[in-house]
Structures are given as structure tokens and as C-alpha cells.
Amino acid sequence: MRAIAVEEFGQPPRLMVLPRPVPGPEEILVRLEAGSPNPFDRAICEGFLRDLPHVFPLVLGTDGAGIVEATGERVKRFAVGDAVYGIFAHEPLGKGTLAEYVAAPEDVWVAKAPQRISLRQAAAAPTAGMTALGIVRKADIQPGQTVLIVGATGGVGSFAVQLAAARGARVIATARRNAAELVLRLGASSAVDYERDSLADGVSAVEPNGVDLLLDLVSDPIAFEANAELVHDGGAAISIRYAAAPDAPYSSRIDAVNFNLRDHPDGLRLLAELTDEIESGSVNVVVDEEVLLENAPGFLSSRALGGARGKAVIAV
């Protein structure tokens, strides 16, 4: 099979021809329609997770969607022919979804794919959509609340805007001028161009008394601290980059927490909830770019996986 892989940490990814995986007794073999890269893939390439069990050649990719082609004899959740999507990551690292096939234990965060969207769109949804849904649920957003989303045009952000708006929140989204139309179409009440104005000035013009909730998807601890000042006393702020600090000045007046999808107690339930949100039409999957598998190495090497308008997919 063709796959995007590295032969050692620190090397650029390249297209390789590797043996097609054989599923074990409790595994499924999926013929992939598409995979979707995440910042996690860059971390793997650069060796930040070298202490975890891994194999070389290390095939990249955690998110994907496709058709179950074979199952191990002890598999119960899936049957041959099922259309599935999800996060296929498992140890050892290196059996990823930027490939024609992936084999994974049936208990990974994989479920039957939503029927309302294509499998290529479904491949872009799992990590970004589940993260957005997780933070929206953690924040317990209520109708009428004002929510500031920093990083609103990216993969997680494009889902978070829709989910918050669907819950009746007034969403203030950060977006460059040429991306303002996107976030407004997704449900934001207003867009703040952080390149033209300071974020503080832009938010204050819309909500002078401060926002109820900050969902910060991109900032480091220094920027997060500045953004937290835009939350009124008694409000809350959530970071997905471990930028919230318990000893920071803002921690005495707002509830500031970090969220990591991999710490979620029940990923399969969260994926099922994401499927329901997609099937109901509450959220749409925003695909920024679609790249063929053979062109993926250049795409992954040249593009920082952030700042996009939605997600990218690697079509197999």
C-alpha cells in the first residue's frame, strides 16, 4: 500500500510503499477514503513523543474515514462494508491514517460515519470536532452568554463557533478580514480582525463589560493571560494548549482550565455525540484544502498545520 511515513524522527515525511496491514483478532482493517493531518502529526515527526512505543517506518495520521474491509474473529462492533470514521491512534505509534489502509483495535475512538456528509468530509471531523464539542460541553454554554473564540477559523474553531452559536450564545470570533465572512456564516455574531485592531479594542467595542467565556484555541501562556483580561469577574476561560496557569493573576477572579481531548473519560460517547450533531445539521465540516496522497509530503512539509480555514484532508 501507499503511505506517508518517516523512517526516523526529524526526517521529512515521504510517500512509501509498505505492506498492507493484517488485522489481529480484535482489530479492523479499513480501506481509507481519506485521512486528515493534525498538529499531533508534526509533533510525532519532530520526535516529541519518542518516549512512547513506536515503529518505523512510522505512518502518520490519526484521523480518517473509510470502509471496513476485514475484521478479526473477535470483533463485535463492526462488520465488513461498514463506513466508519474516527481517531485511529493507538500504540505503538506509526500505524496511521495517511495511507491506503489502516488496522486498529476495534475499541479505538472509531464509529460508523455520518451519512449526511461524504467520507472525505468525515475524515476531517474527529479530532477537531470532538475537541470543540468537549470544550463546549465543559463550559456548559447557556443561551444568551457571550463567548469569545480565539482561533475561530481553524479546525477546532470552525466547529466551536457553530456549536456555541447553536446553544444560543453570542459568539465573538477572531478572524482576519478575508476570513470574517466564514465565521459569520458559521454563526458568529461578530468578527474581530486582530491584524487591524488589538483584540482588546475589538472585543471592548462589541462587549465593553467583558465576555462570559473565553475559548482560546491557539495562544501561549502570555497571550492567554492577556486574553483572560477580557473575561468579566466570575466568567471562565478554557485553553487547549495548556496555557491556563493556576497561579496566574486571573485565576483568582475567573475559572481558567486546560482541556485535552485525550484526557476525556469517554471518547466513544463524545464521538457519538459529534455524529448526532453532524447528522442533525447543527454543524458542518469545513474543509479548507483537499490534497492527493501523492502530494501530501510536500503539503505537510511546507504548511504549518494551523491558521487554516477549517481542516485539510488527504484524499487516498
Residue pairs with C-beta under 8 A, 6 or more apart in sequence:
1 17
1 18
1 19
1 20
1 21
1 99
1 100
1 101
2 15
2 16
2 17
2 18
2 99
2 100
2 293
2 294
2 316
3 15
3 16
3 17
3 18
3 57
3 59
3 96
3 98
3 99
3 100
4 13
4 14
4 15
4 16
4 59
4 60
4 61
4 96
4 98
4 99
4 293
4 296
4 297
4 300
4 314
5 13
5 14
5 16
5 18
5 56
5 57
5 58
5 59
5 60
5 94
5 96
5 98
5 99
6 12
6 13
6 14
6 45
6 56
6 57
6 58
6 60
7 56
7 57
7 58
8 56
9 44
9 45
9 46
9 47
9 50
10 45
10 46
10 47
11 45
12 45
12 297
12 300
12 301
13 45
13 60
13 98
13 296
13 297
13 300
13 301
14 297
15 293
15 294
15 296
15 297
16 57
18 57
18 59
18 99
20 100
20 101
21 29
21 95
21 101
21 102
21 103
22 29
22 103
23 29
23 70
23 71
23 72
23 103
24 72
24 103
24 105
25 72
25 73
25 74
25 75
26 72
26 74
26 75
26 105
26 106
26 107
27 71
27 72
27 75
27 103
27 104
27 105
27 106
28 68
28 70
28 71
28 72
28 75
28 78
28 84
28 103
28 104
28 106
28 110
29 68
29 69
29 70
29 71
29 101
29 102
29 103
30 64
30 66
30 67
30 68
30 69
30 84
30 88
30 101
30 102
30 103
30 104
31 66
31 67
31 69
31 100
31 101
32 64
32 65
32 66
32 97
32 99
32 100
32 101
32 102
32 123
32 316
33 65
33 66
33 67
33 119
33 120
33 123
33 315
33 316
34 64
34 65
34 66
34 119
34 120
34 123
34 124
34 290
34 313
34 314
34 315
34 316
35 61
35 63
35 64
35 96
35 97
35 98
35 99
35 123
35 313
35 314
35 316
36 61
36 63
36 64
36 97
36 123
36 124
36 126
36 127
36 311
36 312
36 313
36 314
37 60
37 61
37 63
37 98
37 296
37 300
37 305
37 312
37 314
38 62
38 63
38 127
38 128
38 155
38 305
39 305
39 306
40 62
40 89
40 127
41 60
41 61
41 62
41 96
41 98
41 300
41 305
42 300
42 305
43 49
44 58
44 60
44 93
45 60
49 93
52 91
52 92
52 93
53 91
53 92
53 93
54 91
54 92
54 93
54 94
55 92
55 93
55 94
55 95
56 94
57 94
58 93
58 94
58 96
59 94
59 95
59 96
59 97
59 98
59 99
59 102
60 96
60 98
60 300
61 88
61 96
61 97
61 98
61 99
61 102
61 314
62 87
62 88
62 89
62 96
62 97
62 126
62 127
63 85
63 86
63 87
63 88
63 97
63 123
63 124
63 125
63 126
63 127
64 85
64 86
64 88
64 97
64 102
64 123
65 83
65 84
65 85
65 86
65 113
65 119
65 120
65 122
65 123
66 83
66 84
66 85
66 102
66 119
66 316
67 81
67 82
67 83
67 84
67 119
68 78
68 79
68 80
68 81
68 82
68 83
68 84
69 80
69 101
70 80
71 78
71 79
71 80
71 106
72 106
75 106
76 106
77 106
77 107
78 84
78 106
78 110
78 112
82 112
83 112
83 113
83 115
83 119
84 110
84 111
84 112
84 113
85 110
85 111
85 113
85 114
85 119
85 122
85 123
85 125
85 126
86 108
86 109
86 110
86 111
86 126
86 271
87 108
87 109
87 110
87 126
87 127
87 130
87 267
87 271
88 95
88 96
88 97
88 102
88 104
88 108
88 110
89 96
89 108
90 104
90 105
90 108
95 102
95 103
95 104
96 102
97 123
98 293
98 296
98 314
99 293
99 316
100 293
100 316
104 110
109 126
109 130
109 267
109 268
109 270
109 271
110 271
111 268
111 271
111 272
111 275
112 275
113 119
113 122
113 275
114 122
114 125
114 275
114 278
114 279
115 279
116 278
116 279
116 281
117 125
117 278
117 284
117 285
120 287
120 290
120 313
120 315
121 285
121 287
121 313
122 285
123 313
124 155
124 285
124 286
124 287
124 310
124 311
124 312
124 313
125 159
125 274
125 278
125 285
125 311
126 271
126 274
127 155
127 261
128 154
128 155
128 156
128 158
128 159
128 311
129 159
129 274
129 277
129 278
129 283
129 285
130 261
130 264
130 267
130 270
130 271
130 274
131 156
131 159
131 240
131 259
131 261
132 156
132 157
132 159
132 160
132 163
133 159
133 163
133 270
133 273
133 274
133 277
134 259
134 261
134 264
134 270
135 160
135 215
135 238
135 240
135 259
136 160
136 163
136 164
136 167
136 215
138 238
138 257
138 259
139 147
139 213
139 215
139 236
139 238
141 147
141 164
141 167
141 168
141 169
141 213
142 167
142 168
142 169
143 167
143 168
143 169
144 168
144 169
144 170
145 168
145 169
145 170
145 212
145 213
146 169
146 170
146 172
146 207
146 211
146 212
146 213
147 164
147 169
147 170
147 171
147 172
147 211
147 212
147 213
147 214
147 215
148 172
148 174
148 203
148 207
148 211
148 213
148 214
148 215
148 227
148 230
148 231
149 157
149 160
149 161
149 164
149 171
149 172
149 173
149 174
149 188
149 215
149 217
150 174
150 199
150 214
150 215
150 216
150 217
150 218
150 219
150 227
151 157
151 174
151 216
151 217
151 218
151 219
152 158
152 160
152 161
152 171
152 173
152 174
152 175
152 183
152 188
152 191
152 217
153 173
153 174
153 175
153 176
153 179
153 182
153 183
153 307
153 308
153 309
153 310
154 217
154 218
154 306
154 307
154 308
154 309
154 310
155 286
155 308
155 310
155 311
156 217
156 240
157 173
157 217
158 182
158 186
158 286
158 309
158 310
158 311
159 283
160 215
160 217
161 171
161 173
161 183
161 186
161 187
161 188
162 186
162 187
162 282
162 283
162 284
163 277
163 282
163 283
164 171
164 187
164 215
165 171
165 186
165 187
165 188
165 189
166 187
166 277
166 282
166 283
169 213
170 189
171 183
171 187
171 188
171 189
171 190
172 188
172 189
172 190
172 191
172 192
172 203
172 206
172 207
172 211
173 183
173 184
173 186
173 188
173 190
173 191
173 192
174 191
174 192
174 194
174 199
175 182
175 183
175 188
175 191
175 192
175 193
176 193
176 194
176 195
177 193
177 195
177 196
179 191
179 309
180 191
180 193
182 286
182 309
183 191
184 190
184 191
186 284
186 286
189 206
190 206
192 199
192 202
192 203
192 206
193 202
194 202
199 226
199 227
199 230
200 226
200 229
200 230
203 211
203 230
204 230
209 232
210 230
210 231
210 232
210 233
210 235
211 230
211 231
211 232
211 235
212 231
212 232
212 235
212 236
213 231
213 235
213 236
213 237
213 238
214 227
214 228
214 230
214 231
214 235
214 236
214 237
214 238
215 237
215 238
216 223
216 224
216 227
216 237
216 238
216 239
216 240
216 241
216 243
217 239
217 240
217 241
218 241
218 306
219 227
219 239
219 241
219 243
220 241
220 243
221 243
221 244
221 245
221 248
223 243
224 237
224 239
224 241
224 243
224 244
225 245
225 248
225 249
225 250
227 237
228 237
228 248
228 250
228 254
228 256
229 250
231 237
231 250
231 254
233 253
233 254
234 253
234 254
235 254
235 255
236 254
236 255
236 256
236 257
237 244
237 250
237 254
237 255
237 256
237 257
238 244
238 256
238 257
238 258
238 259
239 256
239 257
239 258
239 259
240 258
240 259
240 260
240 261
241 258
242 258
242 260
243 258
244 251
244 256
244 257
244 258
245 251
245 256
246 256
248 256
250 256
261 267
264 270
277 283
278 284
278 285
285 310
285 311
286 309
286 310
286 311
287 310
287 311
287 312
287 313
288 308
288 309
288 310
288 311
288 312
289 299
289 308
289 312
289 313
290 312
290 313
290 315
291 299
291 312
291 313
291 314
291 315
292 314
292 315
293 314
293 315
293 316
296 314
299 312
299 314
303 312
305 312
